[in-house]
Amino acid sequence: MINYKVLGFVAGAVAAGIGVFAFNTWRHVSDEDRLMAVIADHCLPYAQTGAEPFDGVGRPVGVYDGANLSPEIVDGGSAILYDNRFVAQWGYNGELETPVRMCLIRPNSAEDDGNGFYIATRPFVEKLDADVMVPNGLVILEGSLDRLPNVLIWDAQDGGGDVGRLTVMMIASETNVGIVGVTSEHAD
């Protein structure tokens, strides 16, 4: 004799499992997407206008996060991003005579892998150029990708508004981007 209650429970569980799998697949966000958002939606607007970055993204840095924050960055803030994988820090470099607004993202040293954003770098750099850098008036100055980490630099001489020189730097290899920095000279 078939137990219809058990059969109904199993059918419901299978349907729910398929629904959860489909939803997670549909809303998958890659590290490339995260990195593009960090630069385009948070760091560039902060460097250009001073708009508060990472509003509603991540959480404040806690004492047990193991975040290694730079004491040279003042008058800003910090956040833990993407399940404690990254530390974001923004503010001004307090050691320079000319104020430099900066936004830095780096792997959290407390995490085991500490490798950064996993990417397919060669097509990713072209996509980043086309979608983010060129529309913001940035051109790549230097950098080539190898197995070993290398520095990529985009620069704009005139950012317009209250921004002087705008620069984006990242340390990248063929498979990941470790540190991202966006800076601008603040024209007071």
C-alpha positions in Angstrom: 0.0 0.0 0.0 1.3 3.4 -1.0 1.6 6.0 1.8 0.4 9.1 0.1 1.6 11.4 2.8 5.2 10.2 2.4 4.9 10.4 -1.4 3.5 14.0 -1.1 6.3 14.9 1.2 9.0 13.5 -1.1 7.5 15.2 -4.2 7.4 18.5 -2.3 11.0 18.2 -1.2 12.1 17.4 -4.7 10.2 20.3 -6.2 11.6 22.6 -3.5 15.2 21.4 -4.2 14.8 22.0 -7.9 13.5 25.4 -7.2 16.3 26.3 -4.9 18.9 25.0 -7.4 17.3 27.0 -10.2 17.1 30.2 -8.2 20.8 29.9 -7.1 21.9 29.2 -10.6 19.9 32.1 -11.9 21.2 34.6 -9.4 24.9 33.4 -9.4 27.2 36.3 -9.1 30.8 35.7 -10.2 33.9 37.2 -8.8 34.2 39.2 -12.1 30.8 40.7 -11.4 31.7 41.5 -7.9 35.0 43.2 -8.9 33.3 45.2 -11.6 30.7 46.4 -9.0 33.4 47.2 -6.5 35.1 49.5 -9.0 32.2 50.9 -10.9 29.5 51.2 -8.2 31.6 52.0 -5.2 35.2 53.0 -5.5 35.0 55.2 -8.7 32.0 57.2 -7.4 33.7 57.7 -4.0 37.0 58.8 -5.7 35.1 61.1 -8.1 32.5 62.7 -5.8 33.0 61.5 -2.2 29.8 59.5 -2.3 29.7 57.0 0.6 30.9 53.6 -0.8 29.5 50.1 0.1 26.2 51.5 1.5 24.1 48.4 2.0 26.9 46.1 0.9 29.0 44.1 3.5 29.1 45.0 7.1 31.3 47.0 9.5 34.7 45.6 10.4 34.6 43.8 13.7 37.3 43.1 16.3 37.4 39.4 15.4 37.5 39.8 11.6 41.3 39.9 11.5 41.2 42.8 9.1 44.5 44.5 8.5 43.5 48.2 8.1 45.9 50.9 7.0 46.5 53.5 9.7 47.5 56.0 6.9 43.9 56.2 5.6 41.9 58.7 7.7 38.5 60.4 7.6 36.8 57.4 6.0 35.5 54.0 6.8 35.9 50.3 6.3 33.7 47.2 5.6 33.9 43.5 5.3 32.7 42.2 2.0 31.5 39.0 0.5 31.5 36.6 3.4 34.6 38.0 5.0 36.7 37.4 1.9 37.6 41.1 1.4 38.3 44.2 3.3 37.3 47.6 1.9 38.8 50.8 3.2 38.3 54.3 2.1 39.2 57.8 3.1 42.2 60.2 2.6 45.9 59.5 2.8 46.7 61.4 6.0 50.5 61.5 5.3 50.4 63.5 2.0 50.5 67.3 1.7 47.9 67.1 -1.1 44.8 65.2 -0.1 44.3 62.0 -2.0 40.9 60.3 -1.8 41.4 56.6 -1.9 39.3 53.4 -1.9 41.2 50.1 -1.4 39.9 46.5 -1.6 42.1 43.6 -0.6 41.7 40.0 0.5 41.1 39.6 4.2 44.3 38.2 5.6 42.3 36.2 8.1 40.9 34.1 5.4 42.7 30.9 4.3 43.1 31.3 0.6 43.7 35.1 0.4 43.9 35.0 -3.4 41.4 37.7 -4.2 38.8 37.8 -7.0 38.9 34.7 -9.3 38.7 35.8 -12.9 39.4 34.9 -16.5 41.7 37.9 -16.8 42.4 38.3 -20.5 38.8 38.7 -21.6 38.0 40.3 -18.2 40.5 43.2 -18.7 38.9 43.9 -22.1 35.4 43.9 -20.6 36.5 46.1 -17.7 38.1 48.5 -20.1 35.0 48.7 -22.3 32.3 48.7 -19.5 34.0 50.8 -16.7 37.3 52.4 -17.5 36.7 54.0 -20.9 33.3 55.5 -19.9 35.1 57.1 -16.9 37.8 58.6 -19.1 40.5 56.1 -18.0 43.1 54.6 -20.2 45.4 51.7 -19.4 48.9 53.0 -18.9 50.8 49.8 -18.1 50.5 46.2 -17.2 50.8 42.8 -18.8 49.4 39.6 -17.4 51.6 36.7 -16.5 51.5 33.7 -14.2 53.0 36.0 -11.6 51.2 39.0 -10.1 51.7 42.3 -12.0 50.4 45.8 -11.6 47.8 47.2 -14.0 47.3 50.9 -14.0 44.5 53.0 -15.6 44.8 56.8 -15.5 42.9 60.0 -16.3 44.6 63.3 -16.2 41.4 65.3 -15.6 38.6 63.8 -13.7 36.4 66.9 -13.8 34.4 68.3 -10.9 36.2 68.3 -7.6 38.7 65.6 -8.7 42.1 66.1 -10.1 44.0 63.0 -11.4 42.0 59.8 -11.2 43.9 56.5 -11.1 42.8 52.8 -10.8 45.5 50.2 -9.9 45.2 46.5 -9.4 47.6 43.7 -8.7 46.5 40.8 -11.0 47.7 37.6 -12.4 46.2 35.4 -15.1 43.6 33.9 -12.7 42.9 36.5 -10.0 43.0 40.1 -8.9 44.3 40.6 -5.4 44.4 44.3 -4.5 42.4 47.1 -6.1 43.0 50.8 -5.4 41.2 53.8 -6.8 42.7 57.2 -6.0 42.0 60.8 -6.9 43.7 64.0 -6.0 41.1 66.1 -4.2 41.1 69.7 -5.5 40.1 72.0 -2.6 
